[in-house]
Amino acid sequence: MMPKANRRRPSPGDLSVGRFGGVGDPRRAHADREVRHFPQSLSRRRGKKQDPQGVRFLSILSVRRSERIIRALDHGNLDRRLAILAKGTARLERVGLLTSAYLTLLSQPVKDRLIYRFLCRSPIRSILEIGIGRGIRSGRMIQLAARHYPPRCIRYIGIDLFESRAGCAPGLTVKEAHQALSATGVRPRLVPGDPYAALCRTANALGSIDLIVISADQDRDAMCRAWLYLPRILRQDSAVFLEEIQSAEQSRFRQLPLAEVQARAQECVRRVRRAA
């Protein structure tokens, strides 16, 4: 074993000329491990959550790139350090582009791709989903919205029957939905009940909504009356997607113009007056 007095910490020059040992050298393995966890340490310093995509990407960096990062950090070159971080951010953005490409082109079910394409090209900060189901589409929508804004800045409101749905209908409980959606970084607001009852209680407190997604599995009468509350939470640039059943086994989403939303709301008013 090397005497303690002769031990020294390897310098950046050792990394470049190969005096830092071979691939199996434990000191080199420690250095590579530090590089692989580099984004985690940055996230802790900034008080942000760790990015698993960043950790996974840097874990496959070549040894040469690892050495270049270590040399730049050890030398204390601020400009070089910022350049390395900028390149890492660009690579992570490319990873996000791959995820977006999968969701918009290859994801299942096909009917949801229209919504994903809209989220990719439009910055959305608030989402109202009527009919959560299993929550898969909900998580994907939040993931795409987080490309434009931090998750903590995104508002998600989900309306569903939850425990009150029929026993044979697939879906989540309130607790399961809250746990699944909270894992995305947002603070979801879940409102149990049918569309009319839920919007009747919460419409005045929701504020403006950027995106509304309405599933086809909602009670028809409750949804017809719920249209009355939608115009008050929409802006001129808001988007409404309604799922329409095409056949017994096929459905698709259609983006509604705001004029049609207003017409449905007025029809709801006329029905209420006739019933009175």
C-alpha positions in Angstrom: 0.0 0.0 0.0 1.2 3.5 -0.8 2.5 5.3 2.3 0.1 7.9 3.7 2.5 10.7 3.2 2.9 10.0 -0.5 -0.8 9.8 -1.2 -2.2 12.7 -3.1 -5.5 13.6 -4.8 -5.3 13.0 -8.6 -5.0 16.3 -10.5 -6.9 17.1 -13.7 -3.7 16.5 -15.6 -3.7 12.9 -14.4 -7.1 12.4 -16.0 -6.0 13.7 -19.4 -2.7 11.7 -19.7 -4.0 8.5 -18.2 -2.0 8.4 -15.0 -5.2 8.0 -13.0 -5.3 4.3 -13.4 -7.1 2.0 -15.7 -10.8 1.4 -16.1 -10.9 -0.8 -13.0 -9.1 1.7 -10.8 -11.5 2.4 -7.8 -10.5 6.1 -7.8 -11.5 6.4 -11.4 -14.7 4.6 -10.7 -15.4 7.1 -7.9 -14.8 10.0 -10.3 -17.1 8.6 -12.9 -19.7 8.1 -10.2 -19.4 11.7 -9.2 -20.0 12.7 -12.8 -23.0 10.5 -13.2 -24.6 12.1 -10.1 -23.6 15.6 -11.1 -27.1 16.7 -12.0 -28.4 15.4 -8.7 -25.9 17.5 -6.8 -27.0 20.6 -8.8 -30.6 19.9 -8.1 -30.0 19.7 -4.4 -28.1 23.0 -4.5 -30.9 24.7 -6.3 -33.6 23.1 -4.2 -35.2 21.3 -7.1 -36.3 17.7 -7.5 -33.8 15.3 -9.1 -34.3 14.7 -12.8 -34.2 11.0 -13.5 -33.8 11.7 -17.2 -30.7 13.8 -16.6 -29.2 11.1 -14.3 -29.9 8.4 -16.9 -28.4 10.5 -19.7 -25.2 11.4 -17.9 -24.7 7.8 -16.7 -23.9 6.8 -20.3 -21.4 9.5 -21.0 -18.1 8.3 -22.3 -15.0 8.3 -20.0 -13.5 11.1 -22.2 -16.5 13.3 -21.6 -16.4 12.5 -17.9 -12.8 13.6 -17.7 -13.5 16.8 -19.6 -16.3 17.7 -17.1 -14.1 16.9 -14.1 -11.2 19.0 -15.5 -13.4 22.0 -16.1 -14.9 21.8 -12.6 -11.5 21.3 -10.9 -10.0 24.2 -12.8 -12.8 26.5 -11.6 -13.4 27.9 -15.1 -16.8 29.5 -14.8 -17.3 30.1 -18.5 -16.4 26.5 -19.3 -18.7 25.3 -16.5 -21.6 27.2 -17.8 -21.0 25.9 -21.3 -21.0 22.3 -20.0 -24.3 22.9 -18.2 -25.8 24.5 -21.4 -24.8 21.4 -23.4 -26.4 19.1 -20.8 -29.6 21.1 -20.9 -29.7 20.9 -24.7 -29.2 17.1 -24.5 -32.1 16.8 -22.0 -34.3 18.9 -24.3 -33.6 16.3 -27.0 -34.7 13.6 -24.6 -37.9 15.6 -24.1 -38.4 15.8 -27.8 -38.2 12.0 -28.1 -40.8 11.7 -25.4 -43.0 14.2 -27.2 -42.5 12.4 -30.5 -43.6 9.1 -29.0 -46.7 10.6 -27.4 -47.8 12.5 -30.5 -47.0 9.7 -33.1 -46.9 6.3 -31.4 -48.8 6.4 -28.1 -52.0 4.5 -27.5 -54.9 5.1 -27.6 -54.7 7.0 -30.9 -57.5 9.3 -30.0 -55.4 11.1 -27.3 -52.7 12.1 -29.8 -54.6 15.2 -30.9 -54.5 16.5 -27.3 -50.8 15.7 -27.1 -50.0 17.6 -30.3 -51.9 20.6 -29.0 -49.9 20.5 -25.7 -46.6 20.3 -27.6 -47.2 23.5 -29.6 -49.2 25.5 -27.0 -48.0 26.6 -23.5 -50.6 25.4 -21.0 -50.7 26.3 -17.3 -54.1 25.0 -16.3 -55.9 21.8 -17.3 -59.5 20.7 -16.4 -60.2 17.1 -17.2 -63.7 15.8 -16.9 -63.4 12.0 -16.6 -60.0 10.8 -15.5 -60.4 7.1 -15.9 -57.1 5.3 -15.2 -55.1 8.6 -15.1 -52.7 7.7 -17.9 -53.8 10.6 -20.1 -53.7 12.9 -17.1 -50.1 12.2 -16.4 -49.1 12.5 -20.0 -50.8 15.8 -20.4 -49.0 17.2 -17.3 -45.7 15.8 -18.6 -46.1 17.7 -21.9 -47.3 20.9 -20.2 -44.2 20.8 -18.0 -42.1 21.3 -21.1 -43.2 24.9 -21.1 -43.7 25.6 -17.3 -42.4 24.1 -14.1 -44.7 21.5 -12.7 -45.4 23.6 -9.6 -46.8 26.4 -11.8 -49.3 24.0 -13.5 -52.8 23.8 -12.2 -54.6 20.5 -12.7 -58.3 20.0 -11.9 -59.8 16.5 -12.3 -63.6 15.8 -12.1 -64.6 12.1 -11.8 -67.0 9.9 -10.0 -64.0 8.1 -8.4 -65.5 5.7 -5.7 -69.0 6.4 -6.9 -68.6 5.0 -10.3 -70.2 1.7 -11.3 -68.3 -1.4 -10.1 -67.5 -2.6 -13.6 -66.2 0.8 -14.8 -62.3 1.1 -14.8 -60.8 4.0 -12.8 -59.0 5.2 -9.8 -60.1 6.2 -6.3 -59.4 9.7 -5.1 -56.4 8.6 -3.1 -54.9 6.6 -6.0 -55.4 9.5 -8.4 -53.9 12.0 -6.0 -50.8 9.8 -5.4 -50.3 9.2 -9.1 -50.7 12.8 -10.2 -48.7 14.2 -7.3 -45.7 12.2 -8.5 -45.6 14.5 -11.6 -44.8 17.5 -9.4 -48.1 19.2 -9.6 -50.6 19.7 -6.8 -53.8 18.2 -8.3 -57.3 19.3 -7.3 -59.7 16.4 -7.5 -63.4 17.1 -7.4 -65.6 14.0 -6.9 -69.0 13.9 -8.6 -70.7 14.1 -12.0 -69.8 17.1 -14.3 -72.8 19.2 -13.3 -72.6 18.7 -9.6 -68.8 19.3 -9.5 -68.8 22.4 -11.7 -71.8 23.8 -9.8 -69.7 23.7 -6.6 -66.3 24.8 -8.0 -66.8 26.8 -11.2 -66.6 30.2 -9.5 -63.4 29.3 -7.8 -61.6 27.7 -10.7 -60.6 30.9 -12.5 -59.5 30.8 -16.2 -58.7 27.4 -17.7 -56.4 27.0 -20.7 -57.4 23.4 -21.6 -60.6 21.4 -21.0 -60.7 17.7 -21.9 -64.1 16.0 -21.7 -64.3 12.2 -21.8 -67.2 10.4 -23.5 -68.0 8.2 -20.5 -69.8 11.0 -18.6 -73.5 11.0 -17.8 -75.3 12.5 -20.7 -77.8 14.5 -18.8 -75.3 15.8 -16.2 -72.9 16.9 -19.0 -75.7 18.7 -20.9 -76.4 20.8 -17.8 -72.6 21.3 -17.1 -72.1 23.2 -20.4 -73.7 26.2 -18.6 -70.6 26.7 -16.4 -67.9 26.3 -19.0 -68.0 29.7 -20.7 -67.3 31.5 -17.4 -64.0 29.6 -17.0 -62.8 30.0 -20.6 -60.7 32.7 -22.3 -60.5 33.6 -26.0 -57.4 31.4 -26.4 -58.6 28.5 -24.3 -59.1 25.0 -25.9 -61.9 22.5 -25.4 -61.6 18.9 -26.5 -64.7 16.7 -26.5 -64.5 12.9 -27.0 -67.2 11.7 -29.4 -68.2 8.1 -29.9 -67.9 6.9 -33.5 -68.9 3.3 -33.1 -69.2 0.7 -30.4 -65.4 0.3 -30.1 -64.1 3.6 -31.5 -64.1 7.2 -30.4 -62.1 10.4 -31.2 -61.5 13.8 -29.8 -62.6 17.0 -31.5 -61.5 20.5 -30.6 -64.6 22.6 -30.2 -64.7 26.3 -31.3 -65.7 28.6 -28.5 -68.8 29.6 -30.5 -70.0 26.0 -30.2 -69.3 26.0 -26.4 -71.4 29.1 -26.1 -74.2 27.6 -28.2 -74.3 24.5 -26.0 -74.4 26.7 -22.9 -77.4 28.6 -24.4 -79.1 25.4 -25.2 -78.7 24.4 -21.6 -80.3 27.6 -20.5 -83.3 27.0 -22.8 -83.7 23.5 -21.4 -83.8 24.8 -17.9 -86.4 27.4 -18.7 -88.6 24.9 -20.5 -88.4 22.6 -17.5 -89.4 25.4 -15.2 
